[in-house]
Amino acid sequence: MSQTASVPPAGQDPSTADRTVVARLAWLDRYLPLWIFLAMAAGIALGALAPGAKGAFGALSIGGVSLPIAVGLLWMMYPVLAKVKYEELGRVREAGEQFGVSLVLNWAIGPVIMFALAWLFLPDLPEYRTGLILVGLARCIAMVLIWNMLAGGNDAYCAVLVALNSVFQIVLYSPLAYAFLVVVPGWFGQPGTVVDISMGEIARNVLIFLGIPLAAGALTRHVMVGRRGLDWYDHVLMPRLGPTALVGLLFTIVVMFSLQGDKILAEPWDVVRIAVPLVLYFVLMFAVSMGLSWWRGYPYDLAATQSFTAASNNFELAIAVAVATFGIASGEALATVVGPLVEVPVLVGLVYVALWVRRRFFGERRAAALVGGL
């Protein structure tokens, strides 16, 4: 995804900025749902017209994942992680309370809310339920930069949160996935969603499909910034490299729907059932975070950043883990790919909500002036 958008001119009237939110999205991001719909249609057509393609995708594999799919999954993560400002991690101590609240929202409240919604809306569809839980555990490290900018959030604070969540995902994603898929359902007298996977299997896939592109992204940033400078890296290389992540995502969707087309055409309402808890999740996480920020007395720019970080998800990681663990043709993988289809229109709507909340509830609260310029 391109992760770019035009910044409104300094001094622009807030009401004018509010009316141009969609126009300020880069065209790739603005029409992301359309690209995903077209990729879905192409995949279904490919599966119907060229059934032999299914076997070709699985001809070569790495760790149970076909080589073409593995390349697509790794590439859709790499440009995103090359954009992360890892150097900002040293600033975490400058706003201890805010970072602590963000970690609780992202790694405790968010997974619990998605777990509850998945079981509430999909009690009879365990594969889709598992896919949604995997989405709830993957914290956003890409599109949140866009939502934060459009809503007038704190860019420096957002950069630190993105870097922090990138590192935390390596540590927490695997144990939390195992806990919410296998252990927690038993507390409520329900069978584990998937009893045939191990923590080691999830951890391996997280390390491969997050660890490898994260290391590559961090190395790319360190080397290229050192050689060409930060301005060239952010304003020349990233605008060229960033949009290529969409290629990996759309390729994965085409392959996935070429394998699942028959099932989707037979049960079209399954996609709607997956979308409903996703919409509720975005809205609930945004509302909880914004309300908590207002109660704690945070200025609007920190509240907006906190809220969009909590309400967004890293669908690239969820898709990669679902595909690697359960297979490209699994219901788990299908559920994760519905995520970006729903996220863009809902989060654009929440940007407008955030701008209204700023005018209605935050009044004259000053923007954050934390230590170090956060």
Number of C-alpha atoms within 10 A of each C-alpha: 22 25 22 20 21 13 12 17 8 6 6 9 10 12 11 10 19 17 11 13 20 19 12 19 21 17 13 17 22 18 13 22 18 13 16 21 16 15 22 24 17 19 24 24 16 20 22 15 11 11 13 11 16 15 10 11 17 16 11 13 13 13 12 14 20 20 16 19 26 21 16 21 27 23 20 27 31 26 28 26 25 23 25 23 19 21 13 17 15 10 16 17 12 15 14 11 12 18 18 12 14 22 19 12 22 26 21 13 18 26 24 17 17 25 24 15 20 26 19 12 14 19 11 10 17 17 18 25 29 26 29 31 28 31 31 30 28 27 27 26 27 25 24 26 23 23 26 24 23 26 25 21 26 22 17 16 25 26 22 22 27 25 20 21 21 22 16 14 22 15 14 15 22 23 14 21 22 23 14 20 23 20 17 17 16 13 9 8 8 11 14 18 20 14 11 7 14 14 14 12 15 20 20 18 20 23 19 18 25 25 20 14 22 24 14 17 20 18 13 18 24 17 11 14 15 11 11 11 13 15 10 13 19 14 10 11 15 20 16 12 16 22 19 18 22 23 15 23 26 23 20 27 29 24 25 26 25 27 24 20 23 13 13 15 11 9 11 10 11 18 15 12 16 24 19 14 22 25 16 15 23 23 16 17 23 25 19 17 25 24 14 17 21 16 9 12 12 20 21 29 23 24 28 30 29 30 29 30 29 28 27 29 26 24 27 29 28 29 29 31 31 26 28 26 23 19 17 27 18 18 22 28 28 26 27 29 28 23 24 20 17 18 22 19 16 15 22 19 14 21 22 18 15 26 19 15 15 20 13 9 11 17 11 10 13 11 15 17 9 10 10 9 10 18
